[in-house]
């Protein structure tokens, strides 16, 4: 099991290579955003071991993969070494040192439940007008899931949408895949 407590405090204790194996099962859902991120500047928030950054880089102009864990950064440096359009940055969301409106897309996978809905204000400030906020996360309402964070800390698609739309982004599409949802919002 990758998550064993209600809230993670020791991010360096995660086996990010094993996390990449689990996360790779979700890569097919990213085909729904391939055209949307084509030739765009993408910020991959809480990038973990980098499996999503690698996939996003196939379409994006650039990918900035951030994570607060030194263990995650080490794994990303190893597996993403040959990717020329990926920049790896160690940072927490609140301290991302990017100018406002500096990326076209903010992508976050399996982490919004941990970093919190309050982070959306900061993340929204980084998105250029006409850009996108994309959330791939554990569906609180999915049944029969034997791994992942406890149900008690997962977020429902409706609660995420309510908060994100309060910040001026509009839900334009959503997909469900296995135990996850993919929510796509546009900044007007």
KEFIVEX-430755 format. One record per residue: residue in one letter; z, y, x of N, C-alpha, C, O in turn. Coordinates in steps of 0.02 Angstrom, whole numbers, plus 32768, in hexadecimal, padded with zeros to 4 digits. Atoms other than C-alpha are relative to their C-alpha. Layout:
residues N
  rest   nup  nnorth  neast  caup  canorth  caeast   cup  cnorth  ceast   oup  onorth  oeast
     a     Z       Y      X     Z        Y       X     Z       Y      X     Z       Y      X
...
***
This chain:
residues 188
  rest   nup  nnorth  neast  caup  canorth  caeast   cup  cnorth  ceast   oup  onorth  oeast
     x  8000    7FC5   802A  8000     8000    8000  8000    803E   802C  8026    8042   805C
     x  8007    7FC6   7FD6  7FCF     80A8    8047  8035    8035   7FF1  8049    805A   801E
     x  7FCF    7FCF   8014  804B     8113    7FE8  803C    7FDC   7FE3  8034    7FB5   7FB3
     x  7FC7    8025   8018  80FB     80D5    7FCE  8039    802C   7FE7  806B    8013   7FCE
     x  7FCC    7FD2   8018  8160     8170    7FA3  7FE2    802F   7FCD  7FA5    8033   7FC6
     x  8019    7FD1   8032  8155     81F1    7F1A  7FD9    8039   801E  7FA7    8050   8001
     x  8025    7FCB   7FDD  811C     8277    7F94  7FFE    7FEE   804A  8031    7FDA   8066
     x  8006    800F   7FB9  80DB     825D    8043  801C    8039   8029  800C    8073   801C
     x  7FE6    7FCE   7FD2  813A     82B8    80CA  7FED    7FF0   8048  7FEC    801D   8073
     x  8011    8014   7FBC  8106     8256    8163  7FB6    7FEA   8001  7FA7    7FAE   7FFF
     x  8048    800E   8002  8048     8262    8166  7FE9    7FD8   803C  7FB7    7FB4   8037
     x  8014    8025   7FC5  8040     821A    8215  8010    7FB5   7FFC  7FFC    7F8F   8028
     x  7FF0    8047   8007  8084     8174    81D6  7FC9    7FD9   7FDC  7FCC    7F9C   7FD8
     x  8037    8020   8025  7FE4     814F    8174  7FD0    7FE0   8032  7FC1    7FFD   8066
     x  8033    8022   7FD9  7F69     80D2    81BD  7FBC    801B   7FE6  7FA1    8001   7FB5
     x  803C    7FDF   8018  7ECE     8141    81AD  7FC1    7FD5   8006  7F91    7FDF   7FE1
     x  803A    802D   7FFD  7E55     80B9    81E4  8000    7FD2   7FC3  7FCB    7FC4   7FA6
     x  7FFB    8028   803D  7E94     804B    8155  7FEF    802B   7FC3  7FCE    8014   7F94
     x  8010    7FD2   8036  7E8B     80E2    80E2  7FB4    800A   7FFB  7F99    800C   7FC3
     x  8049    7FFA   8001  7DD4     80F7    8114  7FDF    7FC4   7FDF  7FAF    7FCC   7FBA
     x  801C    803D   801F  7DB1     8043    80E2  8006    8004   7FB4  7FD6    7FF5   7F90
     x  7FF5    7FF9   8049  7DFD     8061    8035  7FD4    8037   7FE3  7FB5    802E   7FAF
     x  8026    7FC6   8018  7DAA     810A    8022  7FB5    7FF2   7FFD  7F92    800D   7FD2
     x  8047    8010   7FFE  7CFF     80C3    804F  7FE9    7FE0   7FBE  7FAE    7FE5   7FAD
     x  8011    801D   8041  7D04     8066    7FA9  7FEA    8035   7FCE  7FC8    8026   7F9D
     x  800F    7FCA   802E  7CF2     8110    7F55  7FBF    8026   8011  7FA9    8051   7FEB
     x  803B    7FDA   7FEA  7C58     814C    7FB5  7FC7    8002   7FCD  7FA4    8034   7FC9
     x  8037    7FFC   8031  7BDC     811D    7F2A  8005    803A   7FCF  7FD2    8054   7FB9
     x  7FFA    7FC9   8030  7C24     81A3    7EB8  7FE7    8042   801D  7FD5    8070   7FF8
     x  8017    7FC2   7FE0  7BF1     8228    7F37  7FB5    800C   7FF5  7F9C    8043   8000
     x  8047    7FF5   8010  7B3A     820B    7F08  7FF8    8033   7FC9  7FC3    8052   7FC3
     x  8003    7FCF   8036  7B62     8279    7E72  8002    8048   8019  7FF2    8076   7FF3
     x  7FFC    7FBB   7FE6  7B7C     8310    7EE3  7FD0    800C   803A  7FD0    8042   8057
     x  802D    7FFA   7FC5  7AF6     82F0    7F6A  7FD3    803D   7FFA  7FCE    8064   802A
     x  802D    7FC7   8007  7A7B     8370    7F24  8026    8042   7FFF  800E    8075   8018
     x  7FD7    7FC3   8006  7B05     83EE    7F01  8016    801A   8045  801A    8056   804E
     x  7FE7    7FEB   7FBF  7B42     83F0    7FB6  7FC9    8005   8035  7FD7    8016   806F
     x  8038    7FFF   7FD0  7A97     83E7    8008  7FFB    8044   8022  7FF5    8078   8002
     x  8006    7FC4   7FD6  7A8F     8465    8097  8036    8034   7FF2  802B    8070   7FFE
     x  7FC8    7FD2   800E  7B36     84B1    8063  8036    7FF9   8036  8039    7FC7   805A
     x  7FC5    8002   7FD5  7BD1     84DB    80C9  8039    7FE3   7FD7  804C    8000   7FA4
     x  7FCD    8025   8027  7C58     8460    808F  8042    7FFE   8027  8043    7FF1   8063
     x  7FBD    8008   7FE5  7D13     8463    80AD  801D    7FC1   7FE1  8026    7FBC   7FA5
     x  7FE0    803E   8016  7D5F     83B4    80A2  804A    8007   800D  8061    8004   8047
     x  7FB8    7FF2   7FFC  7E18     83D2    807E  8027    7FBE   8001  8019    7F91   7FDA
     x  7FD8    803D   7FF8  7E98     834F    80B3  7FD1    7FC5   800D  7FD2    7F93   7FEA
     x  8037    802E   7FF1  7E0A     82EE    8102  8015    7FBB   8017  7FEB    7F8E   801C
     x  7FE8    8043   7FEE  7E77     825D    8139  7FDC    7FE5   803D  7FD6    8008   8070
     x  8023    801F   7FC8  7E17     81E6    81A9  7FB8    8013   8007  7F97    7FFD   8036
     x  8043    7FE4   7FF8  7D71     823E    818B  7FC8    7FDA   7FDE  7F8D    7FEC   7FE7
     x  8036    8027   801F  7D12     81BE    8123  7FD7    802B   7FCF  7F9A    8022   7FCA
     x  8026    7FD5   802F  7CE4     8241    809F  7FDA    8036   8027  7FA2    8046   8015
     x  8022    7FCE   7FD7  7CB9     82C4    8123  7FBF    7FE3   801C  7F8B    8005   801D
     x  803C    8021   7FE5  7C3F     8248    8171  7FC9    7FFC   7FCA  7F8F    800A   7FD8
     x  8030    8006   8036  7BEB     822B    80C9  7FE5    8044   7FEB  7FA9    804C   7FE1
     x  8015    7FBD   8014  7BE8     82E3    809A  7FCF    801E   8033  7FA1    8042   8020
     x  802A    7FE3   7FCB  7B98     830E    8142  7FB7    7FE9   7FFC  7F8C    8009   801A
     x  8045    8018   8008  7AFD     82AA    8113  7FD6    8032   7FD8  7F99    8033   7FDE
     x  8023    7FD2   802C  7AD1     8332    8096  800F    8049   8011  7FE2    8074   800C
     x  7FEA    7FBB   7FF5  7B32     83CE    80C5  7FE3    801D   8040  7FD0    7FF8   806E
     x  8013    7FDE   7FC2  7AFF     844F    8145  8038    7FF9   8033  802D    7FE5   806C
     x  7FC5    8008   7FD5  7BB0     844F    818D  8039    7FE5   7FD5  803D    7FF1   7F99
     x  7FC3    8017   801F  7C53     83F8    8164  803A    8013   802D  803A    8003   8069
     x  7FC1    7FF2   7FDC  7CFC     843B    8198  8033    7FD1   7FE2  8045    7FD6   7FA7
     x  7FD1    8033   8017  7D76     83AA    818C  8046    8014   8018  8054    8015   8054
     x  7FBD    7FEC   7FED  7E2B     83E4    8187  8033    7FCC   7FEA  802C    7FAC   7FB5
     x  7FC8    802A   8013  7ECA     837E    8186  803C    8018   8028  8035    8034   805F
     x  7FC3    7FEA   7FDE  7F7E     83A2    81B4  801E    7FCB   802E  804B    7FDA   8055
     x  7FE4    8037   7FDA  7F9F     82F9    8204  7FDD    7FF7   8043  7FA0    7FF3   8047
     x  801C    800D   7FBD  7F87     82E1    82BE  7FE0    7FBB   8003  7FAE    7FB2   8025
     x  801D    8043   8001  7F68     8228    829D  7FBA    8000   7FDF  7F8C    7FE0   7FF8
     x  8041    7FFA   8021  7EDA     8253    8225  7FCE    8022   802E  7F94    800C   8033
     x  802C    7FDC   7FD2  7E91     82CE    82A2  7FE6    7FD2   8037  7FAB    7FD3   8048
     x  8013    802F   7FCB  7E90     8248    8329  7FCB    7FCF   7FE7  7F9A    7FC1   800A
     x  8031    8030   801C  7E35     81CC    82B9  7FBE    8023   7FF3  7F89    8008   8002
     x  803E    7FDC   800C  7DB7     8250    8284  7FDB    800E   8040  7F9E    8006   8044
     x  8021    7FF2   7FC0  7D95     8281    8338  7FDD    7FC2   801B  7FA8    7FC7   803B
     x  801D    803F   7FE9  7D72     81CB    835D  7FC2    7FED   7FD7  7F8D    7FE0   7FF3
     x  8038    8019   8029  7D03     819F    82C9  7FC9    8034   7FF3  7F91    8022   7FE1
     x  8031    7FCB   800E  7CAC     8247    82B6  7FE4    8020   803F  7FC2    8054   803B
     x  8014    7FE2   7FC0  7C89     8268    836E  7FB5    800E   8005  7FA2    803F   8025
     x  8048    7FF7   7FFA  7BCD     8256    835B  7FE1    802B   7FC8  7FA5    8036   7FC7
     x  8019    7FD7   8037  7BBE     82C3    82BF  7FFF    8049   8017  8033    8067   8023
     x  8009    7FBC   7FE5  7B79     836B    82F7  8010    8037   7FCE  801C    8070   7FE1
     x  7FF5    7FCC   8033  7B93     83C6    8252  8046    7FFD   7FE1  8052    8019   7FAC
     x  7FBB    8003   8019  7C4D     839D    823C  802E    8020   8033  802D    8011   806F
     x  7FCC    7FE1   7FD7  7CD9     840A    827F  8043    7FE6   7FE5  804F    7FE7   7FA9
     x  7FBF    801B   8012  7D88     83BF    827F  8036    8033   8010  8038    804E   8048
     x  7FCC    7FCC   7FF8  7E1D     8434    8266  8042    7FE5   7FE8  8047    7FC8   7FB1
     x  7FBC    8012   8015  7ED7     8410    8261  801F    803C   7FDD  8028    8071   7FFC
     x  7FE4    7FC8   8026  7F22     847C    81D8  801D    7FE6   7FBE  8007    7FB3   7FA3
     x  7FE9    800A   8045  7F87     847D    8138  7FD7    802F   7FD5  7FBD    8061   7FEE
     x  802A    7FD8   802D  7F30     84C6    80A0  8014    804A   8003  7FE9    8076   8007
     x  7FE8    7FBA   8004  7F9C     8563    809C  7FED    8028   803E  7FEC    8066   803B
     x  800E    7FDD   7FC1  7F6C     858D    8150  7FB8    7FF9   8018  7FAA    8007   8052
     x  8046    8007   7FEC  7EB1     856A    8151  7FE8    8044   8019  7FED    8076   7FF5
     x  8014    7FC1   7FE2  7E6B     85EE    81C4  7FB5    800C   7FF7  7F90    8013   8028
     x  8045    7FEF   8010  7DC6     860C    816D  8000    8040   7FD6  802E    804C   7FAF
     x  8003    7FC4   802A  7D90     86B1    8122  7FF3    7FEE   7FB7  7FD9    7FB9   7FA7
     x  8010    8009   8046  7D87     86C3    8066  7FB5    7FFA   7FF7  7F8E    8019   801C
     x  8047    800B   8011  7CE1     868A    801B  7FD7    7FEA   803D  7FA0    8003   8049
     x  8023    8016   7FC3  7CB0     862D    80BA  7FDF    7FBB   7FF9  7FBA    7FA6   8026
     x  8020    8041   800B  7C7B     8584    8070  7FE0    7FFE   7FBB  7FF3    8023   7F8E
     x  8021    8009   8040  7C09     854D    7FE5  8024    7FCD   7FD4  8022    7FD2   7F96
     x  7FE1    8037   8024  7C6C     84B2    7FB5  8044    7FF0   801F  804A    7FEA   805C
     x  7FC0    801D   7FEC  7D22     847E    7FBE  8003    7FBC   7FE0  7FFE    7FB5   7FA3
     x  7FFB    8045   8017  7D33     83C2    7FB2  8045    7FE6   8013  805C    7FEF   804B
     x  7FBF    801E   7FF2  7DD9     8369    7FA4  8003    7FBB   7FDF  7FF3    7FB3   7FA4
     x  7FFE    8044   8019  7DF1     82AE    7F92  8045    7FE2   8009  8061    7FE2   803F
     x  7FC1    8026   8000  7E8F     8250    7F65  803A    8028   801E  8066    800B   803E
     x  7FCB    7FD8   7FE0  7EFF     82E1    7F98  801C    8038   7FD5  8052    8051   7FE3
     x  7FE8    7FC7   8028  7F10     8366    7F11  8045    7FF1   7FE3  806E    801F   7FDB
     x  7FBF    8012   801A  7FA3     8307    7EC8  8037    800A   8033  8071    8014   8021
     x  7FCF    7FF5   7FCC  7FFC     831A    7F6F  8005    8048   8017  803C    8062   8020
     x  7FFD    7FBB   7FE8  7FCC     83C9    7FA5  8011    8030   7FC7  8028    8068   7FD3
     x  7FEA    7FDA   803B  7FE9     840A    7EF4  7FCC    802E   7FE3  7FA0    8048   8005
     x  802F    7FD5   8024  7F8C     846D    7E72  8004    8049   8016  7FD4    806E   800E
     x  7FFA    7FBB   7FE8  7FD0     850F    7EBC  7FD0    800F   8039  7FC1    8049   8046
     x  802F    7FF7   7FC9  7F58     84F4    7F4E  7FBB    8018   7FE8  7F93    8030   8010
     x  8041    7FEE   801A  7EC4     8518    7EDC  7FF2    804B   800A  7FB9    805E   8015
     x  800A    7FB8   7FF6  7EDF     85D4    7EEC  7FE3    800D   8046  7FB1    8031   804D
     x  8018    7FF8   7FBB  7EC8     85CC    7FAA  7FBA    7FE2   8007  7F8E    8002   8024
     x  8041    8021   7FF9  7E37     8551    7F9F  7FC9    8026   7FDC  7F92    802C   7FF6
     x  8030    7FD8   8026  7DDF     85B9    7F1A  7FEB    803E   8027  7FB1    8053   8023
     x  8010    7FC2   7FDB  7DE9     8652    7F8A  7FCD    7FF3   8038  7FAC    8021   804F
     x  802E    8011   7FC9  7D82     85F6    800E  7FB8    7FF3   7FE8  7F89    7FF2   800F
     x  8040    8012   801C  7CF2     85CD    7F98  7FD6    803F   7FF2  7FEE    806E   7FD3
     x  802E    7FC9   800F  7C5B     8641    7F92  7FEF    8001   7FB5  7FF3    7FCD   7F94
     x  8016    7FFC   8046  7C22     8680    7EE8  7FC5    7FD0   7FF6  7F98    7FCD   801F
     x  8033    8032   800E  7BB6     85FA    7E98  800D    7FBD   8021  7FE6    7F8E   8018
     x  7FEE    803E   7FDD  7C0C     8574    7F01  8026    7FD0   7FD4  802D    7FDB   7F98
     x  7FE3    8037   8027  7C69     84D8    7ECD  8043    7FE9   801C  8050    7FEC   8059
     x  7FC2    8022   7FEF  7D15     8489    7ECD  7FF8    7FBA   7FE4  7FED    7FB1   7FA8
     x  800A    8046   8014  7D0A     83CA    7EC8  803F    7FD9   800F  8057    7FD7   8048
     x  7FC2    8027   7FF9  7DA2     835C    7EAB  7FF2    7FB7   7FEE  7FE0    7FA7   7FB6
     x  8003    8048   800A  7D9B     829F    7EC0  8047    7FE7   8007  8065    7FED   803D
     x  7FBA    8014   7FFC  7E44     8256    7E97  800F    7FC6   7FD3  7FE6    7FB1   7FA9
     x  7FE8    8038   8028  7EA7     81C9    7E4C  8009    8016   7FB8  8028    804A   7FAA
     x  7FFA    7FF1   8047  7E9B     81C9    7D8F  8044    7FE9   7FE8  8054    7FAD   7FE9
     x  7FBC    8010   8019  7F4B     81D1    7D48  7FFD    7FCD   7FC6  802C    7FA7   7FBC
     x  8006    802A   803A  7F0B     8175    7CAF  7FDE    7FBD   800D  7FD7    7F94   7FE0
     x  8020    8040   7FEF  7EB3     80E6    7D0C  8034    7FC8   7FFD  806E    7FD2   8011
     x  7FD2    8038   8006  7F01     803D    7CEB  7FEE    7FC9   8032  7FB5    7FC2   8046
     x  800A    803A   7FD6  7F18     7FA6    7D5A  7FF4    800F   8049  7FDC    7FE3   806D
     x  800A    7FEF   7FBA  7F13     8001    7E00  803D    7FE8   8028  8076    7FF7   8016
     x  7FC8    801D   7FDA  7F7B     7FA7    7E83  800F    8024   8041  803E    8011   8064
     x  7FF1    7FD9   7FC4  7F73     8024    7F11  7FF6    804A   7FF1  7FDC    805C   7FBD
     x  8005    7FB8   800A  7F79     80DF    7F27  8044    801E   7FF2  8077    7FFB   7FF5
     x  7FC1    7FDF   800D  7FFD     815E    7EFD  801F    7FEA   7FBE  7FFB    7FD1   7F92
     x  7FE1    8013   8040  807C     813D    7E74  7FE1    8028   7FC6  7FCE    8062   7FCE
     x  801A    7FDF   803C  803F     8166    7DC5  8024    8043   7FF4  8005    8073   7FDD
     x  7FD8    7FC5   800E  80CB     81E6    7DBA  7FE9    803F   8024  7FF7    8076   800D
     x  8017    7FC3   7FDC  8079     825B    7E39  7FB5    800C   7FF8  7F9C    803F   800F
     x  8048    7FF6   800B  7FC3     8243    7E07  7FF6    8038   7FCD  8022    8046   7FA5
     x  8011    7FC9   802F  7F6E     82D0    7DA9  7FCB    7FE8   7FCF  7F9C    7FC5   7FE2
     x  8035    800F   8031  7F0B     82BD    7D0A  7FC6    8030   800A  7FD0    8068   8021
     x  803A    7FD4   7FFC  7E5C     8303    7D06  800A    803F   7FD6  7FF4    8075   7FE9
     x  7FF6    7FC6   802B  7E91     8375    7C78  8030    8032   801E  8027    806F   8016
     x  7FD2    7FD0   7FE1  7F23     83C1    7CD8  7FE0    8023   803B  7FEC    805F   8045
     x  8024    7FE0   7FCA  7EB6     83E1    7D6F  7FD0    8033   7FE4  7FCC    806C   7FFC
     x  8031    7FD3   801E  7E30     842E    7D02  8021    803E   7FE4  8007    8076   7FED
     x  7FDC    7FC6   801B  7EAC     849F    7CAA  8012    8031   8037  8007    806D   8030
     x  7FEC    7FD4   7FC9  7EEE     84E3    7D4F  7FC4    801F   8023  7FC4    805A   8032
     x  803B    7FE7   7FDC  7E44     84F3    7DA3  7FDC    8035   7FD7  7FC6    8067   7FF1
     x  8022    7FCF   802A  7DF7     854D    7D0F  8027    8041   7FFA  8009    8076   7FF0
     x  7FD8    7FC3   7FFF  7E89     85C8    7D0F  7FF0    802C   803D  7FFC    8068   803C
     x  8010    7FDD   7FC2  7E4F     85F7    7DBE  7FB8    801A   8001  7FA1    8035   8033
     x  8043    7FE4   8005  7DA1     8626    7D81  7FC7    7FD1   8012  7F8E    7FE8   801B
     x  8035    8031   7FF4  7D41     8586    7DA4  7FF4    7FDB   7FBF  8021    7FD2   7F96
     x  8012    8022   803F  7CE5     852A    7D1A  7FEC    7FB8   800D  7FC2    7FAB   8039
     x  8012    8047   7FFA  7CDC     846D    7D07  7FB7    7FF9   7FE9  7FA6    800B   7FB1
     x  8046    800A   8012  7C23     8441    7D0A  7FEC    7FB7   7FFB  7FB9    7FA6   7FDC
     x  800F    8048   8005  7C29     8384    7D1E  803C    7FD7   8013  8068    7FEE   8039
     x  7FCB    802F   7FEC  7C9D     82F0    7D2C  7FE6    7FB9   7FFB  7FBC    7FA8   7FD1
     x  8014    8046   7FFC  7C88     823A    7D59  803F    7FD7   8009  8072    7FEE   8023
     x  7FCA    802F   7FF6  7CFA     81A4    7D55  7FE5    7FC4   8026  7FAF    7FAC   8017
     x  8015    8038   7FD6  7CF1     8119    7DD5  803E    7FD9   8013  806A    7FF2   8035
     x  7FC7    802B   7FF3  7D6B     8089    7DE0  8040    8024   7FEA  8048    8033   7FAF
     x  7FC0    7FE1   8010  7E18     80D9    7DE8  8002    804B   800C  8037    8069   8010
     x  8005    7FBA   7FED  7DDA     8189    7E0E  7FD5    8029   7FD0  7FAD    800F   7FAA
     x  802D    7FD1   8020  7D8D     8222    7DC1  7FE3    802E   8036  8001    8039   806A
     x  8020    7FCE   7FD7  7D15     829D    7E12  7FF3    803C   7FD3  7FCB    8038   7FA4
     x  8006    7FC4   8029  7D23     834C    7DCB  7FDA    8035   8029  7FEB    8042   8062
     x  8029    7FCE   7FDE  7CA2     83D2    7DF7  8006    8042   7FDB  7FF7    8046   7F9F
     x  7FF7    7FBD   801D  7CC8     848A    7DD9  7FD4    8032   8024  7FC8    802B   8060
     x  802B    7FCC   7FE2  7C5A     8521    7DF7  8025    8043   7FFD  8045    8055   7FCB
     x  7FE4    7FBE   7FFC  7C96     85CC    7E2E  7FCA    8031   7FEA  7F95    8037   800A
     x  8032    7FD0   801B  7C3B     8650    7DC8  7FFE    8040   8028  7FD7    806D   8017
***
